[in-house]
Amino acid sequence: MPAAKSRPPAASPPRIPAPLARASHVDLVGVFFMLWGVLTILIGASTLALGVAAAALIDSATRAGGGFAAGVTAATFTTLAFMAGVWGGAHVVVGVSLRRLRHWSRLAALSLGAVDLLLLPYGTAVGAYALWVLLRDEAKRQFA
């Protein structure tokens, strides 16, 4: 009589590490907000460099009669750099708070995401995804 072939035991599903086990769309929105914030801060830093360069040109532009234009350019770049730094910092803070499920972060992320819709193309994607995730009932329950 032939020997019966034994089947190998059924493989159990792989265990997911603890940080990934609770991964959700809200976590992903938090990560996207942090990345968007860091990129915005980098853009602000490069804009600040342009402002400093424009300020350096004020002295030489004054001799040629363009001191006012160089001053306006330096002020504009510096103001935009400051705004980008604040905007990026707000995204980083809200992104970290979203991942920690702070009750206030959902409303803050919805506010930032609504304005991000105007920042083509990446801000639109981040904003639309944030609104789609955070307006769902699942997200409302997570932050309750």
KACOR-V591708 format. One record per run of one state. SS is the DSSP state (2 for helix, 1 for strand, 0 for the rest). FROM is the first residue (numbers start at 1). TO is the last residue. If there is no record, write none. Layout:
ss = [SS | SS]
from = [FROM | FROM]
to = [TO | TO]
This chain:
ss = [0 | 2 | 0 | 2 | 0 | 2 | 0 | 2 | 0 | 2 | 0 | 2 | 0]
from = [1 | 18 | 22 | 25 | 65 | 67 | 100 | 105 | 117 | 122 | 135 | 137 | 143]
to = [17 | 21 | 24 | 64 | 66 | 99 | 104 | 116 | 121 | 134 | 136 | 142 | 144]
